[in-house]
Amino acid sequence: MVSVPSIRRRRLGAALRRLRETSGMSLEAVAEELGWSTSKVSRIELAKIAVTPADVRALLSVLDALSDEVETLVSLASEDRQPGWWRHYAEVLPTWFEGYLSLESEAARLLAYESEVVPGLLQTEEYATEILRHSPYTQLPDEAARAAELRRARQIRLLGPDPVNLDVVVNEGALRRAVGGPEVMCGQLRRLVETAALPNVALQVLLFEAGAHPGVDGSFTVLEFADPSNPRIVYLDRMTDSEYLDGLRDVAAYRHAHDRLRAAALSPSESREMISGLLRERMR
C-alpha cells in the first residue's frame, strides 16, 4: 500500500531529484551541505514528507539551480501547502478520501470499473443523495445532501476546461439496481445517456451474460497523469477506508484487468443503446 502525496509534492520531489542527479551530488553530499539527515533529503525527493518553501530554496541553492527553476519549485511547494477546494466539504469528507480527490483533480485519464453503483462522476445529485444516505459517514439527510454537492462539484473534471478522459466499465447490475424511486432512476439513466455522448467519456456496460470476469473482486480506478514524473496509481475504495497501489506489477495487473473488462463489455455505442432501452422500460 502507498500513502498518497499530492500531485504537486510528487512533481516537486521528482524535479528536485532530477536537479540533484544532474548536479552530480549524492544524497549524502546534499544532506551534509545543509546539515540535514540523508533520510530527510531522500523523503523529500520521494514525496514522503511535505517540504517548506524555505527548505526548497535551501536545496536549490546547494544545487545551483537557475532563478526560473527556483521560483517555479518554490511556488509548487507553496501551492502544496494550500488546502484543496474539497476542504469546503470537510464536515462530510472522510480524511482517507481527500488523497483521492487530490489525485483525481489532476489526472489526465481514469480507467475505472464499477460493480455496484453508477460511478460517482456520472451520478445525478438525487441518485448520489440516496446512495450516500447508506454511508456510515453521511446517514443524516443534511449530510447526504451535502456530500452529494461534493460529488456534483467533482464532475467539473468531466465538463470543464481540460477535462479528464474517463474510460469506465459498469456492471449491468449497477444499472438495474433500483436506487430511489422511478424518477431518480429515470433521471440517472438519462444522465448516463447524455454523458456517454461526451468525446472524453467511454462508457461500456458489462452484461450479466459475460460470466466470470477480472472485476469480480470489486470496483477499482487506475489514475494516469500527463506528467511522466507522476506514475500511475490504482485506487481501491472500501466502506471505511481506501487503498492506493503504485507498484509496477500492481498497476500492470489492474490495467490488464481493465483491458479485459472492456473487451468483454458492450461497445460504447452498444452500451448507450442498452442504457436508452433501460430508460424506456423505466418510463413505461
N, C-alpha and C positions, 0 to 999 in steps of 0.2 A: 504494500500500500504506500502511496505517496502523499505527502502533505501538499497543500495547494497554494503556492506562492502566486501572487498576481502576475499577470502577463507583463506588466511594466517591470516588476522585480526580476523576472526571468530574463527579459530583454537586457536590463541593466547588468545583471550578473554575467551574461554571455559577452556583452560588449567589454566589460572590464577584464574578463579573462582573455579575450582576443587581444586587447591592447597590451596586457602583461606579456603574453606569449610573443607578440611582435617585438616588444622591447628586449626580449631575451632574458628577462628576470624570472627567477624561480619564486614560488610561493614564499619560501623561507627568506629570500633576499628582500622581498617587499615587506614582509612582516617585521624583519629586523630593522629596516629603514624607518618604519612607522612606530616601532615599539609595540606592535600588536602581536598576538599569538598567530601562528600559522593557521590554526583552526579557524580563527575569525576571518582571515582573508579567503580561505577556501569556502567557508559557508556563505560569504557574500557572493562569490563567483557562482556558487551552486544555487543561489537564491533561497537558501535555507533560513536566512535572517534578514530583517529589514535593515536598511543602511541609511544613515542620515546624509543630507546634502553636504554637511561639513566633512564627513568621512569620505564621501566620493571625491570632493576637492582634494583631500589629502592624498588619496590613492592616485589620482590623476597627476598630481604634482610630481610624485615619485616616478610615474610612467612617462613624464614629459609629453603629455597629450596636448594636441592643438587647442587653441582657445575655443573654437567652434565645438569641438568634441566635449570640452569641459562643460560648456553651458548646456549642451543638449543632454548630457548624462546627469548633471546636477538637477536640471528641470525634471528629468524622469524620476529621480529619487524623491523630489518634492511631490510630484503627482502621485507616487505610490503611497504616500502617507495621507492622501486625501480620501475621505470616505466615498464609496461608490453611491450612485443615485439610489440604489436599493435600500440604503440605510434609512431612507424616509419611511420605510415599511418595517422598521426594526421590531415593532411590537408583535408582528405576526411572522417574522422571518427566523427560522431556525439558524443558529450560527453556522452549522455544518453546510447549509445551502448557500451561504454567501460566497464561498470559494467557487461554486459552480457558476453563479451569476457573473462573477469577475471573468471567468474563462469564456462564458457564452457571449459576454458583451464585446469581446474582441476576436471571436472565432471567425474564420473565413468560411468554414463548412462544417456541418453537423451530419454525421451518419448515425441514424437512430433506428431502434426497433422498439415498438411499444406493444406490450402484450395484453394489457387490461383496460386501459382507457385511452381516449384521444390524447395525443401529445399536447403538453402544456402550451406550446407556441401556437397551436391551432384551435385551442378551446375558446368557445364563447364565454362571456362573463357569467351567464346563467348556468351553463354546464360546469364551469370551474367552481362556482359557489357551491353547487350541490356536491361535487367531489370533495371539496375542502371541508365541508361540514363533517366529514368522516375521518379527518386527520386528527391525530392526538394534539396537534398544536392550534387548531382553529375550529373547535367544535361549537363555539358560540356563534350565533348568526352574524353579529357585527365583525367578529374575527374572520369568518369565512368570506364575508363580503370584501373586507379589507385585503385579504390575501388574494382574492380574485382580481382586485385592482392591480396588485403587483404583477400577476400573471398577464394581465392585459398590457401593462407597461412594457413587459419583456417583448411583446410582439412587434415593437418598433424595429427589432432586429430583422424582421421579415419584410416590413413595409417601408422602412425609412431609407435614407440615402446609404449607399454602400451596404445593401442588405446581405445577410448571411445566406449561403446556399444550404438548403435543407433537403437531404435525401432520407426519407423516412418510410419504413415498412410498418404497417399497422395490422395487428391480428384482426381477423373478421369479428371475433368475439367482442372486441372493444367497440365496434360499430353497432353491433346488435344489442349490446347491454343497454337496458332502458335506464338512463340516468335522468332523474327529474321526470316531469310529465311529458306528454306528447309534444307540447310546444317547445320545450327545452331541447328535445332530441331532433325535432324538425329544424330548429334554428342551428343546431350543431352540425347536422348533416349538410345543411345549405352552406354553412361557412366552409366546410371541407371542400365542397364542390367549387366554391369560388376561389379558395386559397390554392387548390390544386392547379388552377389555371395560371398561377404566377410563374414567370420564367425561372425564378430561383428556387422553386419548390418541385420536388419529385416525390409524389405520394403514391405508394403502392400498397395494395391490400393482400395479405396472406390468407387465403381461404382455408376453411376447416379441412377441406379435402387434400390439402398439401401434406397432411400427416405429420410425422415426426420431422423436426427441423432444428437448426442450430440455435434458435431462440427459446427453446423450451425451459431454460433456466431463468428466464426473465428479461425484462427490458434493459437496454443499455444505450449509451450515446458515446460516439467517438468524436472528439473535437479536434479539428485541424485548423492551423493558423497560417496566414500568408507569410509571416516572417520565418525563414528556415531555422532561426535560432530558437524557436519555440516548438518543441517536439509535440507530437500528438499525445492526447490524454484520453483515457477511457473513464467514463463516469458511470457508476452503478448506484442507483437510488434505492434506499430502503425506508422502512417506516419511520425510524428514529435516528438514522444516520446515513452516511454515504461512504463510498469508497472510490478512490482515484488510482488508476494504474497507468504507469508510463514506461514500464519495461518493454523493450523491443518485441519480445516474444508475446507478451500480453496484448499489446496493441495490434500486432500482426494477426493474432488469433481472432480478435473481435472484428477487425476489418474483413478478414476472410469470412467470418460468420455473416457479416452484413452482405457481402457479395453473394453468398449462397442464399440468403433470405430474399434478396432482390430477384435472383434467378428463379426462385420457387414461387414468387408472388405474381399477381396480375401486373401487366404493364401499367404505366401511369395513365394512359388513355383508357384502358380497360377498367382500371380502378375507379376513375372518375365516373364512368358509366355505371359501374356497380353501385357506387355511393348514391348516384342520382336515382337508381332503382330503389334503393332502401328508402330514400326520401319520399318517393312516390307512394311506396307501401305505407309509410307512416301518415301520409296526408289523406289516405282513404277514409 
